[in-house]
Amino acid sequence: MTVRRFDEIEGGITSVPGFLASGVCAGIKRQDRADIALIYSREEAVAAATYTTNRVVAAPVTITRDRLKSGRLQAVIVNSGNANACTGRRGYRDAIEMTRRVADRLKLDVNRVGIASTGVIGQVLPMEKIRKVLPEAVDRLSSEGGGDAALAMMTTDTFPKEVAVRGRVGGRWVTVGGVAKGSGMIHPRMATMLAFIGTDMDIHLPPLRKMIKEVVKQTFNRVTVDGDTSTNDMVLCMANRLSGNPVTPSAYRQFSGMLRHVADRLAKMIVMDGEGATKFIEIRVKGAKSIRDAERAGFATANSSLVKTMFFGEDPNWGRIMAAIGYSGAFLREDRIKITFDKVRVVARGMGLGKDREMEARKVMKQREFTLTIDLGVGRGEATVWTSDLSYDYVKINVGYRS
């Protein structure tokens, strides 16, 4: 059993020494809501990221990906309300201009400024509005500005998503803090919507790249709300190395646990805030022939509209789960499958255990959070997926998204 050597602390990315942030209103969404966030490290940071695997890629993702080939970054400008995707050359020029104006104001090399956007696809940015507030975004940078940045990143989110941890690594205090946005168009084939993580950990670029890739795989890549992968997904980690901790394998292992915790918490917050969601469900698949098969069965179940509406209706209609497992592509033997809601088993040997068990499972499903365990009984492969239910409000939110 691993002993946790860190504690959660208040705040998010600006809880990390050397990180500042701000959030201002340009009027991209509405005149009364912040929609421009700026994150800045006083010192140049080692940086690594993962991006959407959607082949339709927003201009900000392309620009940030190109600039991060150097593994160095010092600031990220983020806008919400407009994805700046499918906007052609103009969209690319507008994103470049935003980074250049921030770089000039902060007196940075423009290649040290990343950019991210989230919102409606296919609309050009209102640059006349954005130009007016970028100086304000820089001038309002502060160590208390993380919350403002979190609010500015929100679109259909119902709450800001922040988390931070602090612990001793190699005898020095190290902090990891993060901020994320996302509630709809969530199905990661890389990451999930937008997430930015900062740390003062003294770490070299190769291990940071390796860690962020692995952590994302085990956290953000294990969530799904509606099966849609965005054109703008990005998870970015910046390490300004101010802690001065020893650079050792032991230190890296400790830091990896802290990074994983922050990513895990942010990923779960995104699922909990799924558009119209009333349930948070952890789907555990075990007994699969391989990890890949466990993932196939887990995501097929989590993404099934029929299963998700079953969660919303609090009805343990396990036949829908069996059907999803069956078409998932995972190797299985029907007569070995078990299905359990928390501790209430409703299926064994591929068959239902009766109405009494289903009534007990119905009580479990009335909870805000519960666990669905699927045991395929054919191997040792295991995987966990986090998902939400599908409610009437999901349709209402997305029908009116652009209006």
URNORBEL-V727750 format. One record per residue. SS is DSSP state (H for helix, E for strand, C for the rest). PHI is phi in whole degrees, -180 to 180 (none if undefined). PSI is psi in radians with two decimals (none if undefined). Layout:
{{SS | PHI | PSI} {SS | PHI | PSI}}
This chain:
{{C | none | 2.23} {C | -80 | 2.28} {C | -90 | 2.17} {C | -75 | 2.24} {C | -111 | 0.56} {E | -150 | 2.86} {E | -130 | 2.60} {E | -72 | 2.48} {E | -126 | 2.94} {C | -70 | 2.55} {C | 102 | -2.84} {C | -142 | -2.16} {H | -68 | -0.53} {H | -84 | 0.06} {H | -74 | -0.26} {C | -82 | 2.21} {C | -53 | 2.33} {C | 92 | -0.09} {E | -105 | 2.36} {E | -124 | 2.78} {E | -155 | 2.90} {E | -154 | 2.86} {E | -145 | 2.24} {E | -135 | 2.91} {C | -107 | 2.09} {C | -101 | -0.25} {C | 88 | 0.37} {C | -69 | -0.73} {C | -93 | -1.24} {C | -145 | 2.81} {C | -67 | -0.31} {C | -107 | 0.19} {C | -126 | 2.28} {C | -63 | 2.47} {C | -145 | 0.08} {E | -124 | 2.10} {E | -115 | 2.53} {E | -132 | 2.25} {E | -117 | 2.32} {E | -143 | 2.38} {E | -106 | 2.28} {E | -60 | -0.51} {E | -113 | 2.57} {E | -58 | 2.40} {E | -114 | 2.57} {E | -73 | 2.35} {E | -140 | 2.51} {E | -143 | 2.65} {E | -152 | 2.84} {E | -126 | 2.70} {E | -135 | 2.94} {C | -56 | 2.57} {C | -102 | 0.09} {C | -61 | 2.36} {C | -78 | -0.22} {C | -94 | 1.91} {C | -118 | 2.28} {C | -69 | 2.63} {H | -55 | -0.74} {H | -60 | -0.63} {H | -65 | -0.77} {H | -60 | -0.78} {H | -67 | -0.84} {H | -65 | -0.71} {H | -61 | -0.75} {H | -65 | -0.75} {H | -72 | -0.51} {H | -81 | 0.02} {H | -61 | -0.46} {H | -77 | -0.33} {C | 75 | 0.33} {E | -132 | 2.44} {E | -157 | 2.73} {E | -135 | -0.30} {E | -152 | 2.70} {E | -137 | 2.21} {E | -103 | 2.33} {E | -130 | 2.33} {E | -121 | 2.58} {E | -118 | 2.87} {E | 93 | -0.24} {E | -154 | 2.12} {C | -78 | -0.28} {C | 48 | 0.81} {C | -119 | 2.52} {C | 61 | 0.71} {C | -118 | 0.16} {H | 63 | -2.67} {H | -64 | -0.61} {H | -62 | -0.75} {H | -60 | -0.70} {H | -65 | -0.78} {H | -64 | -0.70} {H | -63 | -0.73} {H | -65 | -0.71} {H | -61 | -0.75} {H | -62 | -0.71} {H | -60 | -0.78} {H | -68 | -0.63} {H | -66 | -0.74} {H | -65 | -0.68} {H | -66 | -0.77} {H | -61 | -0.75} {H | -63 | -0.74} {H | -68 | -0.61} {H | -92 | -0.06} {C | 60 | 0.87} {C | -117 | 2.75} {C | -64 | 2.28} {H | -59 | -0.46} {H | -73 | -0.09} {H | -99 | 0.18} {E | -117 | 2.10} {E | -95 | 2.97} {E | -147 | 2.57} {E | -146 | 2.61} {E | -139 | 2.70} {E | -152 | 2.46} {E | 146 | -2.57} {E | -74 | 2.36} {C | -85 | 2.49} {C | 92 | 0.13} {C | -116 | 2.44} {C | -77 | 2.66} {C | -69 | 2.49} {C | -80 | 1.36} {H | -62 | -0.53} {H | -63 | -0.59} {H | -75 | -0.73} {H | -67 | -0.72} {H | -58 | -0.63} {H | -68 | -0.56} {H | -103 | -0.18} {H | -59 | -0.72} {H | -60 | -0.67} {H | -65 | -0.68} {H | -60 | -0.70} {H | -70 | -0.80} {H | -66 | -0.44} {C | -94 | 0.09} {C | -56 | 2.31} {E | -158 | 2.88} {C | -75 | -0.12} {C | -105 | 0.14} {C | -90 | 0.06} {H | -61 | -0.71} {H | -65 | -0.67} {H | -64 | -0.70} {H | -64 | -0.72} {H | -61 | -0.72} {H | -67 | -0.68} {H | -68 | -0.44} {C | -80 | -0.25} {C | -71 | 2.49} {C | -117 | -1.61} {C | -88 | 0.07} {C | -57 | 2.55} {C | -102 | -0.19} {C | -152 | 2.62} {C | -72 | 2.64} {E | -120 | 1.88} {E | -138 | 2.61} {E | -159 | 2.60} {E | -147 | 2.59} {E | -134 | 2.71} {E | -141 | 2.42} {E | -159 | 2.95} {E | -92 | 2.21} {E | -125 | 2.00} {C | 61 | 0.56} {C | 84 | -0.03} {E | -116 | 2.58} {E | -74 | 2.29} {E | -126 | 2.42} {E | -123 | 2.47} {E | -129 | 2.20} {E | -135 | 2.58} {E | -144 | 2.81} {E | -140 | 2.52} {E | -146 | 2.83} {E | -137 | 2.64} {C | 152 | 2.39} {C | -153 | -0.46} {C | -131 | 2.97} {C | 53 | 0.92} {C | -118 | 1.79} {E | -157 | 1.71} {C | -80 | 2.14} {C | -111 | 0.82} {C | 167 | -1.28} {C | -142 | -2.78} {C | -139 | 1.99} {C | 49 | -2.27} {E | -118 | 2.30} {E | -145 | 2.35} {E | -128 | 2.22} {E | -122 | 2.31} {E | -120 | 2.65} {E | -155 | 2.71} {C | -100 | 0.21} {C | -59 | 2.36} {C | -85 | 1.75} {C | -139 | 2.54} {C | -84 | 2.82} {H | -63 | -0.84} {H | -57 | -0.83} {H | -67 | -0.56} {H | -66 | -0.76} {H | -60 | -0.75} {H | -65 | -0.76} {H | -64 | -0.81} {H | -65 | -0.63} {H | -64 | -0.78} {H | -72 | -0.72} {H | -65 | -0.76} {H | -61 | -0.72} {H | -59 | -0.66} {H | -91 | -0.10} {C | -127 | -1.37} {H | -60 | -0.57} {H | -79 | 0.08} {H | -113 | 0.32} {E | -119 | 2.61} {E | -152 | 2.36} {C | -107 | -0.86} {C | -138 | 0.12} {C | 80 | 0.12} {C | -105 | 2.34} {C | -102 | 2.17} {C | -70 | 2.79} {C | -81 | -0.11} {C | -122 | 0.09} {C | -56 | 2.43} {E | -160 | 2.33} {E | -123 | 2.11} {E | -128 | 2.31} {E | -121 | 2.27} {E | -119 | 2.26} {E | -120 | 1.96} {C | -87 | -0.08} {C | 65 | 0.39} {C | -75 | -0.29} {C | -70 | -0.50} {C | 68 | 0.42} {C | -68 | 2.75} {C | -62 | 2.42} {C | -91 | 1.58} {C | -135 | 2.80} {H | -57 | -0.66} {H | -64 | -0.75} {H | -63 | -0.72} {H | -63 | -0.67} {H | -64 | -0.74} {H | -63 | -0.78} {H | -64 | -0.69} {H | -59 | -0.67} {H | -65 | -0.67} {H | -68 | -0.78} {H | -61 | -0.76} {H | -62 | -0.73} {H | -63 | -0.80} {H | -63 | -0.81} {H | -64 | -0.71} {H | -61 | -0.81} {H | -65 | -0.74} {H | -66 | -0.74} {H | -61 | -0.76} {H | -67 | -0.61} {H | -61 | -0.67} {H | -63 | -0.75} {H | -66 | -0.75} {H | -60 | -0.49} {C | -99 | 0.29} {C | -51 | 2.44} {C | -53 | 2.02} {C | 74 | 0.11} {C | -68 | 2.45} {C | -119 | -0.12} {C | -134 | 2.58} {E | -118 | 2.09} {E | -120 | 2.22} {E | -97 | 2.09} {E | -103 | 2.00} {E | -106 | 2.14} {E | -111 | 2.22} {E | -135 | 3.00} {E | 70 | 0.34} {E | -84 | 2.83} {C | -68 | -0.50} {C | -154 | 2.91} {H | -61 | -0.73} {H | -59 | -0.73} {H | -65 | -0.66} {H | -62 | -0.70} {H | -65 | -0.74} {H | -58 | -0.84} {H | -66 | -0.70} {H | -65 | -0.82} {H | -72 | -0.60} {H | -61 | -0.73} {H | -68 | -0.81} {H | -66 | -0.56} {H | -91 | -0.15} {C | -67 | 2.12} {H | -61 | -0.62} {H | -68 | -0.69} {H | -68 | -0.73} {H | -66 | -0.67} {H | -71 | -0.50} {H | -63 | -0.74} {H | -60 | -0.78} {H | -64 | -0.70} {H | -80 | -0.06} {C | 56 | 0.73} {C | -121 | 1.98} {C | -75 | 1.05} {C | -78 | 1.37} {H | -67 | -0.27} {H | -61 | -0.57} {H | -67 | -0.64} {H | -68 | -0.76} {H | -60 | -0.73} {H | -64 | -0.75} {H | -64 | -0.75} {H | -60 | -0.73} {H | -65 | -0.62} {H | -95 | 0.05} {C | -67 | -0.41} {C | 95 | -0.08} {C | -75 | 2.52} {C | -68 | 2.36} {C | -156 | 2.83} {C | -125 | 2.02} {H | -51 | -0.68} {H | -79 | 0.12} {H | -113 | -0.02} {C | -79 | 2.37} {E | -124 | 2.47} {E | -131 | 2.26} {E | -135 | 2.33} {E | -101 | 1.99} {C | 51 | -1.94} {C | -107 | 0.13} {E | -99 | 1.90} {E | -83 | 2.26} {E | -113 | -0.29} {E | -135 | 2.36} {E | -142 | 2.47} {C | 55 | 0.54} {C | 76 | 0.16} {E | -130 | 2.65} {E | -69 | 2.63} {C | -102 | 0.22} {C | 107 | 2.91} {H | -66 | -0.57} {H | -62 | -0.77} {H | -63 | -0.71} {H | -64 | -0.64} {H | -65 | -0.67} {H | -67 | -0.70} {H | -65 | -0.60} {H | -60 | -0.65} {H | -64 | -0.71} {H | -60 | -0.75} {H | -71 | -0.22} {C | -77 | -0.21} {C | -74 | 2.72} {C | -67 | -0.59} {E | -134 | 2.43} {E | -156 | 2.99} {E | -116 | 2.31} {E | -107 | 2.08} {E | -109 | 2.23} {E | -117 | 2.05} {E | -109 | 1.97} {C | -81 | -0.37} {C | 67 | 0.45} {C | -125 | 0.08} {C | -180 | -2.73} {C | -118 | 0.10} {E | -69 | 2.39} {E | -136 | 2.62} {E | -160 | 2.66} {E | -123 | 2.38} {E | -128 | 2.45} {E | -110 | 2.33} {E | -147 | 3.12} {E | -129 | 3.07} {C | -87 | 3.09} {C | -121 | 1.96} {C | -111 | 3.05} {H | -58 | -0.66} {H | -67 | -0.46} {H | -59 | -0.77} {H | -67 | -0.77} {H | -61 | -0.76} {H | -63 | -0.76} {H | -83 | -0.44} {H | -65 | -0.66} {C | -102 | 0.29} {C | -59 | -0.76} {C | -85 | -0.23} {C | -104 | none}}
